[in-house]
Amino acid sequence: LLQELGGYMFVGGQGTLCLANTDNWQPLHSDYYQAWHKALESEPEHAPCLDLMFTVHPLTGANGAMRILPGQPLADRTYRQDEHPPPRLDKELESSKQSQLHPLPAGCGILRDIRVWHGGVPNVSAEDRYIPVLQFYSSRILDLCPDACTRGFGRGVGEDDINQKLAAEIKEVIVPFIVRKADDEMPYIEGKRAC
């Protein structure tokens, strides 16, 4: 599917965590405020990066499900969010606060353009909420910005793991420069950055 949508390639992963008994809201935001390359400024319809999020346990109205506002920002404002930012939490409409992704059972996948406005909600349950995330970049952004994946973080996926654990069709969608060769330094965490 990701190849058909625009040649998207797997570039890495991360996760989100909302601790149990968290009563605050994360303000609406976009993970991508400006174009990574000048050529994309006139192409707001092109989604350079997609997140594939997985529900590892049910998402409910009580455990910090994400809220998301489809269609926001407007296409003509995608790369002008400094001029047209999401509303502050105290100015946000009640309808956007209620635009939450629940109920969802464990095992769902949520494919999200990272430019779309989204935010977190309170987790009033007694359990932490985890969502693992796989990231995919379009072939267009990889051609325009060949260093987009490394950005100083190093190569994190072992070549042996790729060869021994993944099916051939999965190997085809992995960007080669995230694969760590035998002589590459292992990535490590220093402060809040992987190096």
Disulfide bonds with the S-S distance in Angstrom:
none
